Amino acid sequence: MSSTLSVRGAAGLRAAAMFRPRSVLLLADPAQAEAAILARNLAAGRFHGTCHVIGMAVEGLDPATSIEALPEPPDLAILCLAPGALEPAMAALAARGCFAAVVPGPAPDLGGICARTGMRALGQGSFGLCVPAIGLNASLAHIPPQPGKLALVSQSAALVRAVLDWAAAEAVGFSQIIGIGGNANTGFAMALDWLARDAQTGAVLLDLRRIRNRRAFVSAARAVARTRPVVALRAGGLAMDGAGITDQVMEAALRRAGVLRVTGLEDLLSAVETLARVRPRLGGGAEAQRGDRVAVVTNGIGLGHLAADAVIEGGGRLAVLAPETLAAFAALLPEGWQAGNPLSLGPGSGPRLAEAATMLAALPEVDAVVALHAPAPEEAGDVAAEAMIAAARAGGRRAAPVLVGWAGQATAGRQRRAMAEAGLAVFATPEAAVRGALHLARDRRNRAAAAELPPAEVLELAPDRHFARRLLQAARAAGRRVLTEEEALDLCAAYGVPTIPGRRASAPQDAADAAAMLGFPVVLKVLSPDLRHKSEVGGVTLGLATPGAVRAEAEAMLARVRARLPAARIEGFLVQRQAARALELRLRLGDDPMFGPWIGFGQGGTAADILEDEAYDLPPLNLALAGQLISRSRTARLMAGFRDHPPANQAAVADVLVRLSQIAVDFPEIESLAINPLFADAQGVLALDAHLALRPEGTRGELAIPPYPAALSRPWRSRAGEALTVRPVRPEDAEAHGAFFHTLPPEDVRWRFFSPLKELSPSMTARLTQIDYDREIAFIASRRRPEGGEETLGVSRLIRDPGDPLRAEFAVAVSPAMKGQGLGRHLMERLFEWGRDNGVREVIGQVLADNAPMLAFVRALGFAIRRSPEEEDVMEARLAL
């Protein structure tokens, strides 16, 4: 079976009608400020299709008197109308069969209008739509964009114009420019789904303000980033949240999708210059996959030192050149000069710069070359630039990319322009060239991490969900949204988090008695729903060694708290056995307005809020993701051990992060949960304090990334009586999936993949095992091996079309050892069940015409078979659910 998807959307919309239309209508009120600009750009673009105009006379556009009078419905309508005129126009367009629109002006109720008319629209305040390859410029651009491989999806018209102006000077062209505007209806997800299938797009730029559907966005962004670089900019994040959490959560979401996040317009333009022109070298081992080993070559050591500092400051590495490599460069250097990195060729060496850069790019220990040039007397700078152009054209994908820093303006500006027009990634400063090299490395790492194959180890959880739910229900019944510390720790314990033993006490004497039962020394804490940080009011005391000391401190604590906060409600005390000192960590579950629940990890204790050491990720987490989250914090270095502090048990911390993630999955009514401190030492971890708050009644959080659907796992028995488990695939199945592929006969492989594959590549394995459970499902049949682990014996897959979620394409493969056991039919029936539950109305598949066993199999399942009108050797199978 292949995975060819159509592009027809809900309410009759074809994505191609929106993003690559064959016919366009400009419906304009000349009184609207945008009308003249849109008309001028549409006419000047020389659109390859038909373009009509209603409401104004425009030379070069075909006039029409009304929507009803159009000879045929347009694919796309540009609506430059007053807000009150939009709904009647959109209703008339929908009645004619047009379902795609761009709204460049104000439209306060655009989302509601679209819902009532069945149309989809970019806007309000959309920059418009440009597809230079077909001459479409339905936009508010001040200059026409040139054709190229770069796609820009933006909410800000001003930012688009700034990028356009820069691109014109740098000879950068565009495959598509999509103005999302206010994102009231058609947003980033639909645009990204289109770009994921657009062969003309080599890289994607995103300008993000507001994400309307977090799951759809992350899913679509990941689909694009699997095959090409995606760079995102978010302006205003820190202005909206001075603490920076919102900004870091967005970066975490983008990282999970494989998207490179940049921090400003200069950073964005540097990324554009790099990603639009160069690609990382093919192949290489683990070191090459990091992509951050930079070699610097220059005609002046001052520029080289600036670049070297920028590499180190940016988190990259200066490539270490082998002695024999350094010896080979001696012929290029003045007598007495030593080769190194940076490699300075000396005065008058401009023409030799290209030769040295080419030699460095061929070295396996170099991931990127930064070639720097400063104007010099008695040197032909134009000749040096031409040499760089010739060298770039001669390079291949097996060589490291070369990024050029050509400093200066009076003479260098003209030379940079020539190199840019020739397709080189060229910058005006050493720092900008290095930034481009590091963007390339980060993009490679991000996309590799998003497709990384995790180990087969799965943390099997068996939480007491019933007990945890009763805790939350009891708090609700008592009119509380905040659990007591004891309740919060009990919920963590129900999920397998090790917690410190403790007892609740209502009075000082009760506290003394509880301490005697727990054993000394103990910690005494006041219990009050009004005290978020008990230590700030003297509500925590450590090291109490006798019952008398506990009783006396409880009385004194009551007096302190009442004196400082007379209105605080005091509900007693919590007495806990005091743990031995260890590294203090904080683990948090919180909620972001745009991307929903997040998980934070960093240094804990009373100073956690001011240390600003917290790394973020999105649930759900597995052990591999939890380990990566830990590694991104500064605390990870403390956990590795230092001086007389032994290493902490990182595996135990990762375990707790996965359990915290599962709590977020199981209880979307939880608004926040913090474990602080979590003690960590070489033996393990121990939670000493926790705080849990519920959302307002009737509200629930939604994860940006769908969790593993464990409820779909079921036992199944073959005709021979063998017991198997049929469950959704998960990332940890990668190794077993590869082994399953090798059990298939060559003919089955050809029938399944339409080609004689010898091996599943890591990227393909990731695509097959790291799936979006909202868009698709893959069921595997597995059995336990006697030596441990699982063996995959069959796989079925159903992929919904993002453009038309009512249709989905299937695929199925069964191990030769299980044929004739009914497994293939069962796997297909599980697909049908999932499809019906998720609104799929039609299942389709493509089968090679010579695949007689599969054709007989699908006929027996009720599929209708016909020959594909597009491919003579392919049969098309369809089944209405």
Buried (B, 14 or more C-beta within 10 A) or exposed (E): BBBBBBBBBEEBBBBBBBBBBBBBBBBBBEEBEBBBBBBBBBBEBEBEBBBBBBBBEBEBBEEBEEBEEBEEBBBBBBBBBEBEBBBEBBBBBBEBEBBBBBBBBBBEBBBEBBEEBBBBBBBBBBBBBBBBBBBBBBBBBEEBBEEBBBBBBBBBBEBBBBBBEBBBEBBBBBBBBBBBBBBBBBBBBBBBBBBBBBEBBBBBBBBBBEBBBBBBBBBBBBBBBBBBBBBBBBBEBEEEBEEBBBBBBBBBBBBBBBBBBBBEBEBBBBBBBBBBBBBBBEEBEEEBBBBBBBBBBBBBBBBBBBBBEBBEEBEBBBBEBEEEBBEBBEEBBEEEBEBBBBBBBBEBBBBBBBBBBBBBBBBBBBBBBBBBBBBBEEBEBEEBBBBBBEBBEEBEEEBBBBBBBBBBEEEBEEBBBBBBEBBBBBBBBBBBBBBBBBBBBBBBBBBBBBBBBBEBEBBEBEBBBEEBBEBBEEBEEEEBBBBBBBBBBBBBBBBBBBBBBBBBBEBBBBBBBBBBEBEBBBBBBBBBBEBEEBEEBBBBBEEBEBBEBBBBBBBEBBEBBEEEBEEBEBBBBBBBBBBEEBBBBBBBBBBBEBBBBBBBBBBBBEEBEEBEBBBBBBBBBBBBBBBBBBBBBEBBEBBEEEEEBEBBBBEBBBBBBBBBBBBBBBBBBBBBBBBBBBBBBEEBBBBBBBBBBBBEEEEEBEBBBBBBBEEBEEEBEBEEEBEBBBBBBBBBBBBBBBEBBEBBEEEBBBBBBBEEBEEBEBBBBBBBBBBBBBBBBBBBBBBEEEEEEBBBBBBBBBBBBBBBBBBBBBBBBBBEEBEEBBBBBBBBBBBBBBBEEBEBEBBBBBBBEEBEEBBEBBEEBEBEBEEBEEBEEBBBBBBEB
